[in-house]
Every structure is written in C-alpha cells, then in structure tokens.
C-alpha cells in the first residue's frame, strides 16, 4: 500500500519535488525498493528513456509488482515489436474521426463530463 506523504496543501507535490531533487545530478535513477524500478526526474529524461527500449524495458510497469501468473497486465507492459503490434490494433479508436463518431452516437457525447454526474 502506498503511503506518500502529503504536504500542508494536501498534495504529494513537495514529496515528489524532493524525490526529483535527489536525482539532480543524473535525473535518472534506480531504486531497489519493490523489486527494483527506474525513477525519471524530468521531461527530457523521460523522452530519452521512452526512446531507448534497449536500455529501459516496459515489461514491468506497476508498483508494487503484482503476481499475474506470467501474463502481462496491459499493452504498455510490452516492448517492441509486440507493443507496436498491439498499438496498431487499438490506434484507430484514438483518431479524431473515431472521437467524433462516438460523440454522435452518445446522447451525452457533446456535454462536459461533469454534467453527467447530476
């Protein structure tokens, strides 16, 4: 269970900023906690990590790690070329045309989501 410290404003931002500041030298770090995971402390570094699938794997993306019997939980847990295969299957649903079709098909598709809650 997560126990992220909350600041006086009720958010974890101070804690997250402190973690990022600890990575000031390289902005990419490794933690042995929860079976091991990478910590990335900046946008440019995240772009670097996402573009380097030879060094950084997507195979385990949940913390803490869940026992799945060897099954991958989601598409994002696949490295290339498997990820590209699955991404090509779902990509059409995220095209602008698909979104417009969904809005037309839904009686509430043209209303902001907060209106659905009333």
PAKOL-359686 format. One line per field, with one value per atom (N, C-alpha, C, CB): y negated, z negated, x negated. Coordinates in steps of 0.2 Angstrom, whole numbers, m for minus. Atoms other than C-alpha are relative to their C-alpha. Glycine has a CB too. Layout:
N
py <- c(Y:...) $
pz <- c(Z:...) $
px <- c(X:...) $
This chain:
118
py <- c(6:0:m6:0:6:m17:m5:m4:5:m30:m6:4:6:m45:m6:m2:6:m60:m5:m2:6:m74:m6:1:6:m92:m4:m4:4:m106:m1:m6:2:m109:6:m3:m6:m91:4:m2:m3:m86:3:m5:m3:m75:m4:7:3:m88:m2:m7:1:m93:6:m3:m6:m75:2:6:m2:m72:m5:m1:5:m88:2:m7:m3:m81:6:1:m6:m65:m2:5:2:m74:m3:m5:4:m85:5:m5:m5:m69:2:5:m2:m65:m5:3:6:m82:1:m5:m1:m75:3:4:m4:m62:m1:7:0:m64:6:m5:m6:m46:5:3:m4:m34:7:m3:m7:m16:1:6:m2:m10:7:m4:m7:7:2:3:m1:5:3:m7:m3:15:5:m5:m4:27:m4:3:4:13:m4:4:4:m2:m6:m1:7:m17:m6:0:6:m34:m5:m2:5:m48:m7:2:7:m66:m6:m1:6:m77:2:m3:m2:m78:2:m7:m2:m77:7:m5:m7:m62:5:0:m5:m54:2:m3:m1:m57:5:m6:m4:m49:8:m2:m6:m34:4:0:m3:m31:2:m4:m1:m32:6:m6:m5:m19:7:m3:m7:m2:5:2:m5:7:0:m1:1:0:0:m7:1:m3:4:m7:m4:10:m2:8:1:9:6:m3:m7:27:m1:5:1:22:m7:3:8:5:m1:m2:2:7:1:5:0:4:0:m6:m6:14:5:3:m5:28:5:4:m5:40:6:m3:m6:58:1:6:m1:62:6:m6:m6:79:0:4:1:73:m4:7:4:64:m8:1:8:45:m3:m2:3:34:m5:m4:5:21:0:m7:1:16:m3:m4:4:4:5:m5:m4:19:4:5:m4:25:m5:2:3:20:1:2:m2:19:7:m6:2:27:1:4:m2:34:m7:4:6:16:m3:m5:3:10:4:m1:m4:24:m1:8:2:21:m7:2:7:2:m1:m4:1:4:2:4:m3:14:m5:6:5:0:m7:0:7:m16:m3:0:3:m18:m3:5:3:m21:m7:5:6:m36:m5:1:5:m45:m5:3:5:m61:2:m7:m2:m54:5:4:m4:m40:m3:5:4:m53:m3:m5:3:m62:5:m4:m5:m46:2:6:m2:m42:m6:1:5:m59:0:m7:m1:m57:5:0:m6:m40:m1:6:0:m45:m6:m1:5:m55:m6:3:5:m64:m2:2:0:m64:m8:3:7:m83:m4:m3:4:m88:2:2:m1:m90:5:m7:m6:m75:m2:3:2:m85:0:m6:1:m87:7:m3:m6:m68:2:5:m2:m67:m3:m3:3:m77:3:m8) $
pz <- c(0:0:0:m6:0:4:m6:7:6:m10:2:m6:m3:0:m5:7:4:m12:3:m4:m3:m9:m4:m1:3:m12:m3:5:3:m21:5:m2:m5:m5:2:7:m1:m5:7:1:m6:11:m2:6:1:13:4:2:m4:23:m3:3:4:10:0:m7:1:8:7:m2:m7:27:2:5:m1:29:m4:m2:4:15:4:m7:m3:24:7:2:m7:41:m2:3:2:32:m2:m6:1:26:6:m4:m6:44:4:4:m3:48:4:m5:m4:54:7:m4:m6:67:2:m1:m1:66:2:6:m1:70:m5:7:6:55:0:m6:1:50:m7:3:7:34:m1:m2:1:27:m4:m5:4:17:5:m2:m4:23:6:2:m5:33:6:4:m4:42:6:4:m5:54:1:m2:m2:63:m2:8:2:57:5:m7:m5:70:m2:7:3:64:5:m5:m5:80:6:0:m6:96:5:3:m5:107:m2:0:2:97:2:m7:m1:99:8:m2:m7:118:2:4:m1:118:m2:m4:2:108:5:m7:m5:119:7:0:m6:134:0:3:0:128:m3:m5:2:127:m1:5:2:127:m7:5:7:110:m5:0:5:102:3:m1:m2:103:m3:m2:2:102:m3:5:2:96:m7:0:6:78:m2:m6:0:76:m7:6:6:60:m7:m1:7:42:m5:m1:0:32:5:m7:m6:44:m3:1:1:45:3:3:m3:47:5:m6:m6:64:3:5:m3:67:7:1:m6:81:5:3:m5:90:m1:m1:0:95:m1:6:2:87:6:m6:m4:101:6:m3:m6:118:m1:5:2:110:m3:m5:3:102:6:m5:m5:119:3:6:m4:128:7:m3:m7:146:2:4:m5:158:m2:6:2:148:m2:m7:1:142:6:m4:m7:160:3:5:m3:165:m4:m1:3:151:1:m8:m1:153:6:0:m6:171:0:6:1:166:m3:m4:4:154:3:m7:m2:163:4:5:m3:174:m5:5:5:159:m3:m6:3:154:5:m3:m6:171:m2:7:1:171:3:3:m3:183:m5:6:5:170:m6:m2:6:156:3:m2:m2:167:1:7:m1:171:m7:4:6:153:m3:m5:2:149:3:1:m3:162:m3:8:2:156:m7:0:8:137:m1:m4:2:131:m4:m3:4:120:2:m8:m2:130:1:7:m1:133:m6:6:6:115:m4:m4:5:102:m5:m3:5:91:m6:m1:7:75:0:m2:m1:82:m1:6:0:82:m8:3:7:63:m4:m4:3:59:1:2) $
px <- c(m4:0:m4:5:4:m6:1:2:0:m10:m4:m2:3:m15:1:2:m2:m17:3:m7:m4:m5:m3:7:2:m10:5:m4:m5:m1:6:m3:m6:9:4:m4:m4:15:m2:7:2:5:m7:0:7:m11:m5:0:4:m19:m7:3:7:m33:m4:2:3:m37:m3:5:2:m38:m6:6:5:m49:m6:2:6:m61:m3:2:2:m62:m4:5:3:m66:m7:5:6:m79:m6:1:5:m88:m3:3:3:m91:m3:6:3:m98:m6:m2:6:m114:1:m5:m1:m108:7:m3:m7:m89:3:1:m2:m88:m3:m2:3:m90:4:1:m2:m87:1:m5:m2:m78:1:6:m1:m79:6:m6:m6:m63:5:3:m5:m48:m2:5:3:m59:m4:6:5:m68:4:m5:m3:m62:m4:7:3:m68:4:m1:m3:m65:m2:m1:2:m65:3:3:m2:m65:0:m5:m1:m62:3:m7:m3:m54:m5:4:5:m69:m3:m6:2:m75:5:m2:m5:m58:0:7:0:m59:m6:m1:5:m76:1:m6:m2:m70:5:3:m5:m55:m2:6:3:m66:m5:m2:5:m78:2:m6:m3:m69:m6:5:5:m86:m3:m6:2:m91:6:m4:m6:m74:6:2:m6:m60:6:m2:m7:m41:3:4:m3:m39:3:m6:m3:m35:1:m5:m2:m26:4:3:m4:m16:m4:6:3:m22:5:m5:4:m21:2:0:m1:m23:6:m6:m5:m8:m1:7:1:m8:5:0:m5:0:0:m1:1:m5:m4:7:3:m16:3:m2:m4:m3:m1:8:1:m6:7:m3:m6:7:3:m1:m3:9:m5:1:4:2:m7:4:6:m11:m5:2:5:m20:m4:3:3:m26:m5:5:5:m42:1:m7:m1:m44:m3:m4:m5:m40:7:m1:m7:m25:4:0:m4:m20:3:m4:m2:m19:6:m6:m5:m8:7:m2:m6:5:2:m1:m2:4:3:m7:m3:8:8:m3:m7:24:5:0:m5:31:m1:m2:1:24:6:m6:m5:39:6:4:m5:50:m1:1:2:40:m1:m7:0:41:6:1:m5:51:7:m2:m7:64:3:m2:m3:67:3:m5:m3:70:6:m5:m6:82:6:m1:m6:92:3:m3:m3:93:4:m6:m4:99:7:m3:m6:113:4:m1:m4:118:2:m5:m2:119:5:m6:m5:134:m3:6:3:122:m7:0:7:106:m2:0:2:107:0:5:0:109:m6:6:6:95:2:m2:m1:92:4:m6:m3:97:7:m3:m8:115:3:2:m3:117:1:m5:m1:115:6:m7:m6:130:7:1) $
